[in-house]
């Protein structure tokens, strides 16, 4: 009986820890009228394919208490891995539950005030810089941004993904 109680206690502890470790869902939406999540607008397409390479402005809501930074990983689900189109960070003011990440130009290292480079895009034939707008040349690739809310020690408190559309 003692043995079964110990196992039950261990299982209960593991279940409690798993629940505590789960990240809350962030609510993501476009703050840029051009972006709908269906087709990437011309303003968002990379310079190599005749676009302006501008990221969408994104509203991030339901930011959990204790979050100090948002990490945005821009990706082409049909090419490379998460963040291959650039990764940026944004400091969150204490107590903020919602923030709008401004649109910014891609293929440059110049970022708006408050946005920091974490890693640059991986497209070799493209212009350098941090962010790379959708750049498949119209091959129907699926683009997205995944946002992580992190605390001071780097633990993920919340996350969400927003489809940017196909191009």
FENLINLIN-V839597 format. One record per residue. N is the residue number from 0. RES is the residue in one letter. PHI is phi in radians with two decimals (* if undefined). Layout:
n->[N;N]
res->[RES;RES]
phi->[PHI;PHI]
//
This chain:
n->[0;1;2;3;4;5;6;7;8;9;10;11;12;13;14;15;16;17;18;19;20;21;22;23;24;25;26;27;28;29;30;31;32;33;34;35;36;37;38;39;40;41;42;43;44;45;46;47;48;49;50;51;52;53;54;55;56;57;58;59;60;61;62;63;64;65;66;67;68;69;70;71;72;73;74;75;76;77;78;79;80;81;82;83;84;85;86;87;88;89;90;91;92;93;94;95;96;97;98;99;100;101;102;103;104;105;106;107;108;109;110;111;112;113;114;115;116;117;118;119;120;121;122;123;124;125;126;127;128;129;130;131;132;133;134;135;136;137;138;139;140;141;142;143;144;145;146;147;148;149;150;151;152;153;154;155;156;157;158;159;160;161;162;163;164;165;166]
res->[X;X;X;X;X;X;X;X;X;X;X;X;X;X;X;X;X;X;X;X;X;X;X;X;X;X;X;X;X;X;X;X;X;X;X;X;X;X;X;X;X;X;X;X;X;X;X;X;X;X;X;X;X;X;X;X;X;X;X;X;X;X;X;X;X;X;X;X;X;X;X;X;X;X;X;X;X;X;X;X;X;X;X;X;X;X;X;X;X;X;X;X;X;X;X;X;X;X;X;X;X;X;X;X;X;X;X;X;X;X;X;X;X;X;X;X;X;X;X;X;X;X;X;X;X;X;X;X;X;X;X;X;X;X;X;X;X;X;X;X;X;X;X;X;X;X;X;X;X;X;X;X;X;X;X;X;X;X;X;X;X;X;X;X;X;X;X]
phi->[*;-1.00;-1.05;-1.14;-1.14;-1.12;-1.10;-1.08;-1.13;-1.14;-1.06;-1.04;-1.09;-1.10;-1.11;-1.10;-1.17;-1.11;-1.15;-1.23;-1.46;-1.23;-1.37;-1.31;-1.45;-1.41;-1.80;-1.97;-2.64;-1.37;-1.87;-1.90;-1.10;-1.19;-1.63;-2.14;1.57;-1.68;-2.01;-1.20;-1.28;-0.94;-1.06;-1.64;-1.21;-1.06;-1.10;-0.99;-1.93;1.48;-1.61;-1.74;1.16;-1.64;-1.27;-1.35;-1.33;-2.23;-1.61;-1.95;-2.11;1.10;-1.21;-1.22;-1.01;1.62;-1.23;-2.04;-2.58;-1.84;-1.98;-1.95;-1.96;-1.57;-2.47;-1.89;-1.10;-1.85;-2.63;0.98;-2.00;-1.04;1.52;-1.15;-1.74;1.98;-2.35;-2.24;-2.19;-2.49;-1.27;-1.81;-1.14;-0.95;1.49;-1.19;-1.93;-2.64;-2.65;-1.89;-1.44;-1.23;-1.16;-2.59;-1.31;-1.60;1.01;-2.65;-1.61;-1.38;-2.10;-1.06;-0.95;1.66;-1.79;-2.07;-1.35;-1.89;-2.69;-1.45;-1.15;-1.90;-1.44;-1.13;-1.36;-1.52;-1.09;-1.18;1.96;-1.46;-1.68;-2.20;-1.14;-0.85;-2.51;-1.46;1.33;1.52;-1.47;1.39;-1.17;-1.82;-1.89;-2.68;-2.19;-1.94;-1.98;-2.07;-1.71;-2.05;-1.58;-1.05;-1.63;1.56;-1.30;-1.39;-1.72;-2.71;-2.71;-2.82;-2.23;-2.17;-1.24;-1.50;2.17;-1.82;-2.67]
//
